[in-house]
Amino acid sequence: RSLVAVMSGVNSIPPSDTRVFQDYLLPSLSLLPHDSEEAVRVEYALGVTHLAAAAHRHLSLLQLSSNEESAAAADRAAAARAAGQAAVGPAAQPVRYDAELALVRTLVEKVVLELVTGARSSADIKRALLSHAVPLAVFFGRRDLNDLLLPLLITCLNAGEWQLRSAFFTAISNIGAYTGRESLDVFLLPCLEQALQDSEMSVVADAVRCITAVTAHLRKRSVLQAAAKVA
């Protein structure tokens, strides 16, 4: 928890520490999903999203700074050429933003996979992840959200605890805008329709609220079909 608070509060990281999350922080925490104390595993499930967001933010800032430095170096070089002088100093090395972000996403994906499907996973751990579904969706982006994160989160529907199934639909109602219409229609709507027949009325109610929340992102035909099943 202290590490998350510290890294979330850091405003800038020098270019020399560009890979601090990829090479040090996330690998050093790789054993936490296997910790013997569930409280530790739950706390990590709550914290890994904040670490991912901090890594994303710092990479974006480093890329912006690198672009500004490159532009300034190009201006200096152009001015030197115009004055008939030699260029001053080497150009700054650009930040490999896409590659570094892809690496961070891969590391976070491994953490989420272990927390959701690992031998020490639990309903409380999954609820902790679901409670941060929106920042996870933003971090992964639409493609990885649909290809990687959603298939993992959908396993929560197999839980015996109705509270976890309800938490899943609450999370989906918040991230529907990030998944895209195609994913909602093909992938998530069947889950919602199945939930309308759940034995626990609280799950049914959360599924209906979820459908209402994502209606704007669904095709009209799909909405009408779901409404007919509710009726």
N, C-alpha and C positions, 0 to 999 in steps of 0.2 A: 504493500500500500504506500509506503514511504517512497519507494522507487518511482511508482507511477506519479505521485504528487510532484516529485522533483523534476522528472523528465517532462511532465506536462507543463511545468512552470518555466522551463528553460526557453528563453526568447530567441536565442540564436546559437548555432553550432559552427565552429570554424571549419573551413573546407578540409582541413587535415583530418577532421573527425567525421567526414561524410558517412562512413560505414559503421558508425558506432552501434547502431541498432542491429545491422545485419551481421557484423562480425563479433560483437561482444554481448550486448544486452540480451537479445532474444536467445542466442545459443546458451548463454549462461543460465537461463531460466528453463531450459528444455526439460529438466527433470521434475518440475513442479506438477505437471499433470499426473505424476506417479507418486506424489507425496502421500505419506501414510495418514495425514490429517485431512479430513474432508474440508475443514474450514479454510485450509491453505489452498486447496484446489478450487473452491468456490471463489475465493478472493482473486485468484489468478484469472478465473473466467471473467470476473468483473473488470480486472485491470488490463488484460491483454488488448482489449479494444482501445483503451486510452493510449497504450504504448504504440499501437498501430497508427492511431490518429496522429500522435506526436511525431512518429517517423515520417508519415506522409507530409505533415506540415513542414518539417525541417528540410526534407528533400525539395519541396516546392520553393521554400525560401532560398535554399542553396542554388537551385536552378535559376531563380530570378536574379540573384546576386551574380551568378556566373554570366548570365546573358548581359547584364548591365556592364560588367567588367569587360566582356568581349567587345561590346559596342564602344565603350570608352577607349579601349586599345585600338580598335579600328579607326576611330576618330583621330587619335594621336598619331597613328601611322600615316593617315592621309595628310594631316597637317605637316608632318615631318617631310613627306615626299614633296608637298607643295613648296616647302621652304628649302628643298634640296638637301635635307639632312637625312642621316641614317635613322631607321626605325629605333625607337627606344624600348629595349627589353623584349622578352618573349611574350607571346600571347598566353593568357590564362587558360589552364586546362578546363574544358567544359565539364559540367556534371553530367554523367550518364544517367539522366533521370529515369527514363523508361526501364532500363536494365536494373537499376538499383531498386526502383519501386516494385518491379516484378519479383526480385529476390525477397524483399520484405513481405510481399503478399504470399510467397511460397512458404516462408517461415511461419507466418501467422496461420496460414491454412493448415499446416501440420499441427499447430497447437490446438486449433479448433477441432480438427479431426480426432485428436487424442482425447480432448475433453468430452466430446460427444459420444465417441464409440469405444474409447479405451476401457480397460478392465476396471478402472476405478471411477468411471463415470457415474453420475447419479442424477436424480431429478433436480436437485438443488443446483447442481452445476449447469445443467441445461437451461434452467430458468434464469440463471445469472447471465448466460450468453444471450438468451432471448430478450432480456431486458435492455440489451444494448444492440438490438437488431439494426436500428437506423444507422448509427455510426459504422457498424460493420458493413452495411450495404454501401455506404458512401466510400469507405476505404477500398472495398473489393472492386467497385465499379460494376456496371450492368452485366458484362460478360461473365466475370468470375462469380458474381452473385448468383446468376442463373445456373452456371455450370458446376460450381463448387460448393457454395454456401447453402443454397436452398435444399439440395439433395440431402445434406447433413441435417439441417433443421427439421426437415419433414419426418425424419426418423422419430422425432418427439411424439408423433401421432400414434406410435406403437406402444406408448407408455401406458401402464396400468393406472397411473395417477391422472385423474381427470384435470387436476389443477395444471399439469404440464401441457395437456392438450389445449386447455383454455389459453395458457400463456402463448402457445404457438400462434393461435389465431389473433390474439392481441398484437403480437409482433408483426404478423403479415399485414394487418390493417394499417400498420405504420410504414411498411416498406413497399407497399403495392406500387407506388409511383416510381420506385427505382427498378422494379423487375421488368417493366414493359408489358404492353398489352398481350403480346403473343405468349409470354410465359404465364401470365395470369389465366388466360383462356385454356391453354393446353396443359399446364403443369399444376397450377394451384386451385383452379375452380373445381376440378374433380375431388380434391381433398376437402374443400369447403362443402360440396354437395354431400359427401359421405358423412361429414360431421353433423349434418342436419338430422341424421338418423342415430346420433350418439345416444347412449342410454342415460347420460348425465345432462340434465337440462341446462346447466350452466355452460357446458361446452356448446350446445345448440345455440344458446343466446349469444355467445361470443362469436360463433360462426356467422350468425345473421348480422351482427354488428360489423364483422369483417367484410362481408359482402357489401354492406351499405357503404363502408369506408372506401372500398376500391371500385365502386360502381362507375365512377367517372373514367376509369382506366380499362373498363371491360367493353366488349362489343354489346350492342343492344340485344342481339339474339341470345347471348350468353346470360345477360341479366334476366331476361324474361324466362329462360329455362330454369334458372335458379329460383326465381320468384314463384314459379309454379310448384316447385318441390317444397318450398316453405309453406305455401298454402295447403 
